[in-house]
Every structure is written in structure tokens, then in C-alpha cells.
């Protein structure tokens, strides 16, 4: 039986969990919540890169992504940052959902990746 690895566990969540060769991330948010959608998205994607590296993977191994945005009118700005970042030879399955997020949080992204 494989053990579950909890990466940076806190009281209410872990940054990621790793089980049986699959990594499940929490949804990081931008460090600078005064930034616009494109900048917040780029920051979140940078955090995902670092987290996947820490877990022994990378963005070319992402299986699926769920993107939460506060306003679908800002989705094109999120898409611009996403397209500059994503491995276009191996794009994951992705859903974008409008959601209420924390104060000034414009985007939150969760990914599932293979090791």
C-alpha cells in the first residue's frame, strides 16, 4: 500500500497531497492581491510550478486544472497568462468556473498532475 504524502500541511489544508504517483494541489492565490487578473494568474502559475517541482513533477505532467475566477469578463486576461505558461504540446483538461473568492482574490487554480 502506498502512503499519502502531505506537502506543507497546515491545520486546514496541505499545499499538495501525493498518492500513488498523482499530485493534487490546493488552489494557491496570488501574493499581490492589488494586481490585475493577468498578473495574479501569472503569480499563481509560478507558485504551481514551484509546488510541482517540490513534489517531483512539472507543468508538462498536469492531467487536469480547475480555474476559479471571480468575474468571467476577466477570463480573457486569465487565458492570456495561462497560454503564455501552459505546455502547449501537452495541455491538460481544464475547466473555468466563476466563483466568489476571498477579498481581492481574482483567480485560484487547482491542478492534478502525474509524477
N, C-alpha and C positions, 0 to 999 in steps of 0.2 A: 504494500500500500504506500502510495506517495504521500508525503507530508505537504501541508499547505505552508507556504512562506508568506509572512505578513511584512511588507516593506513600510518602514516608518509608521508603526502602529501608534495611534493616539487613542484617547478614550472613546471617541465616537466613530472613528474610521481609520483605515490604513491608506497610504498613498496608492498602494497596489497590493494585490494578492497574486500568488503564483501557485498554480496547481496543475500537475500532470502536463507540464510544458506549455501552459496557456497563462498569459498575464492579463489580469483585469485591473484597470486603473480606476481610481476615483476621478472625479471631474475637477481638475485644477482650474483656478480662475486667475486672472491677471494680477500681477503685483501692483501695477499703477491703474487704479480704478478711475482716474481722471482722464485716461486716454480714450480715444475713439475705438470703434469696433475693430478696424483693421489692426491697430496696434495691440489691443487686448488679445485678439486672436493670435497674432504672431507670438506674443509672450506666452500664451497658454501652450502653443505648439512647441515652443522652445522648452518649456517645462516637461512636456510629454517626451520630447527627445531625450532629455536628461534622465527621466524616470525609466524609460525603456532601456537605455544604456545601463543604468544601475541594475536592472532586472535581467540583463543578458540578451537584449533584443534591440530592434531598431524599427524605424517607421516603415521599412520595406516589408516587415513581418506583421503589420497590422491587419487583422481579419475584419474588424468592423469598428465603426465610430458612431457615436451619438453626439450631435452638436445641439446644445440648448442655447437659443438666442432670445433676448428679451423683446425684440421687435423684428418681424420678418422684413420690414422695409430696409433694415440694415444687413440683411443676408448677403447682398452682393459684395459688401465690404469684407464680410467674413470669408466669402468664397474667394476673393482676391488673395487674401493671406493664405488660405488653405491651398490654392492652386500653386502658389509660389513655394510651398513647403512639401506637399504630398509627393510621394514617389509615383510619378505618372505612368511608370511601366507596371506598377503593382498597386493601383488604387484600391482601397478597401471598400467594402459595402458601407454606406453611410446614410444616416437619417438626420434631418434637421428639424427640430421641434421648437416652437415658440413656448417660452415658459417664464414664469416670474422667478427672478433670481434675486440675490442679495442687493442691497443698496449700491448703485453704480456699477454692478456687475452686468456686462453686456453679453458675455459668452462663457459657457462652460462646456468642456469636451471630455467625454469618456471614451476610451478605446479598449479593445480586446486584441491582444497580439499573441502570436506564437513565439516561443523562444528561438 
